[in-house]
């Protein structure tokens, strides 16, 4: 579950910055869940980020 199968969002790298401005490496992970959605008329399991999940659940939208 490294990334979203819909939008391609994945882990990115940055820095933790302390009060003394000392930088240490860290990573930012997307909020990815395993969901079963209707896709092209059949149920399919996807690793999907919560942003795509919210968009897919809007009225009038099918995943």
RAKAKA-V903704 format. One record per residue. N is the residue number from 1. RES is the residue in three letters. PHI is phi in degrees with one decimal (none if undefined). NEAR is the number of other ideal C-beta (glycine too) atoms within 8 Angstrom. Layout:
<<N & RES & PHI & NEAR> <N & RES & PHI & NEAR>>
This chain:
<<1 & UNK & none & 5> <2 & UNK & -81.6 & 5> <3 & UNK & -156.1 & 11> <4 & UNK & -83.4 & 13> <5 & UNK & -80.1 & 6> <6 & UNK & -94.1 & 10> <7 & UNK & -103.0 & 7> <8 & UNK & 84.8 & 6> <9 & UNK & -62.6 & 9> <10 & UNK & -144.7 & 8> <11 & UNK & -67.3 & 9> <12 & UNK & -124.2 & 6> <13 & UNK & -111.3 & 7> <14 & UNK & -158.5 & 8> <15 & UNK & -130.2 & 7> <16 & UNK & -83.8 & 8> <17 & UNK & -119.0 & 6> <18 & UNK & -81.9 & 8> <19 & UNK & -59.9 & 3> <20 & UNK & -83.8 & 4> <21 & UNK & 67.6 & 6> <22 & UNK & -80.6 & 6> <23 & UNK & -104.4 & 8> <24 & UNK & -124.1 & 7> <25 & UNK & -71.9 & 8> <26 & UNK & -152.5 & 8> <27 & UNK & -128.5 & 8> <28 & UNK & -109.0 & 8> <29 & UNK & -103.7 & 6> <30 & UNK & -72.7 & 10> <31 & UNK & -84.8 & 6> <32 & UNK & -107.2 & 14> <33 & UNK & -125.9 & 9> <34 & UNK & -90.6 & 8> <35 & UNK & -127.0 & 8> <36 & UNK & -103.5 & 6> <37 & UNK & -126.4 & 10> <38 & UNK & -79.8 & 8> <39 & UNK & -133.5 & 9> <40 & UNK & 56.9 & 4> <41 & UNK & 81.9 & 4> <42 & UNK & -139.8 & 6> <43 & UNK & -75.9 & 7> <44 & UNK & -141.5 & 9> <45 & UNK & -88.9 & 6> <46 & UNK & -132.6 & 12> <47 & UNK & -88.9 & 9> <48 & UNK & -130.7 & 15> <49 & UNK & -76.0 & 13> <50 & UNK & -67.1 & 9> <51 & UNK & -66.6 & 8> <52 & UNK & -67.7 & 11> <53 & UNK & -64.5 & 11> <54 & UNK & -63.5 & 8> <55 & UNK & -65.5 & 8> <56 & UNK & -66.7 & 12> <57 & UNK & -88.1 & 6> <58 & UNK & -64.9 & 7> <59 & UNK & -61.7 & 3> <60 & UNK & 82.5 & 3> <61 & UNK & -112.9 & 8> <62 & UNK & -113.3 & 4> <63 & UNK & -59.6 & 8>>
